[in-house]
Amino acid sequence: MASLAALRHRFIGVYPGWWVVGACCFLALFPGAIFSYGFPVFYIPIRDELMLTDTQVSLIFALSRGEAGVGGPIVGWMVDKFDSRPIVLVFGLMAGVGLIILAGVDGYWIFVLVYVGVVSVGNNSGFGQTFLAVTNRWFVRRRAIGMTIVITAYTVGGAMLIPVLSRGVEAIGWRDVMLYTGIFVAVVVVPFALLIRRSPESMGIDLAEVGEAVEQSPTAASSAQASGRDYTVGEALRTPTYWFILVASALRISVTSGVLVHAIPIMVWKGTSEQTGADVMALLFFVSIPARLLIGISGLKLPGQGVLGVGMGVGAVSLLALNLVDGVWIVFPFVAGMAILEGASVLNWVLVGNIFGRRSFATLTGIISVFYSAGMMLSPLFLGWMVDRTGGYTESLLILTVLYGVSAALFAIARSPRGAGTAPRPARTG
């Protein structure tokens, strides 16, 4: 007999998973984007007011990324084990309150403590891998579309918020902007977190009844050639494919993190003003929105490993050009190349879900987060140290370009493993 939730779906015509995706998108659009893309707006104002070196400011962001690495597997285990709603609610509120506290902090080490221990813990746990894990749990046949929409929401939010935050800092100062931002996050997280549900099974929905249970066929599937199997953590760890994806993901995210943290200082180094640098980064996110959507949807038909490899290669070339070509105009080809890279990146987590299934997705991505968070910690710190040492970004960006190239090669050679994996557990119909 069809479940009540499935019958409701048939009557209304809207799969409940889309409501969950909508809630995740809103929280990614504003609160998530504030932390993921908007925070570098505060880099130069904080550095100048607190009279810090670039290394000291970079250390703030570096420790935040390190915290994500320590907490990633724990959060992944929690999301796989328990309901996602209270995780988003509690940690989202924590991030908002942390911003409110941070607005009144004067000392450097207290600033580091609050940002890393409160703001970052709340953001990384509430607005990070949890959304992707929830989406992966609600979708199978349309997994690529669901994840693409959620990931793109971060980019849309960044494109919208960076100019607003930048002009707000210029008009009323970074402290007031941070205060109002924290209040906003704390207020909006509650109603939207309540819309997030753990899984279709928790609502008595049988995925087969709503047309979501069938995996993409091997001939039409994307990158992973989805097999319809759910791997345990141990089975996944024993496959070379998982480790190729892990290292490639870690390099991709680490380099991108360093570039984004230093994005506005890099633009100033190339000859723009701070405001123009912020606008250029907003342009990058605007251009990457259609790239993410088009490439993410293409993940239903094209080999995702190849798309990721090409995207990373284009990103490497654009970063090299930004570094070596003189003139402010080069920032626009750089934006185009990075937009393609960002567009391809949406297939990164689709790749994990397609290959290894729904059962251990959050735990497997949490393990990957240990490695990429270490890189996210080191890359901005390395860039800041090199600026203090050399006065520019030439040598450091050359190194990051090489790392992008290695990531491209690893994505390109990743292949779906054969053999291991257990059949999906049947959905509970309540």
Disulfide bonds with the S-S distance in Angstrom:
none
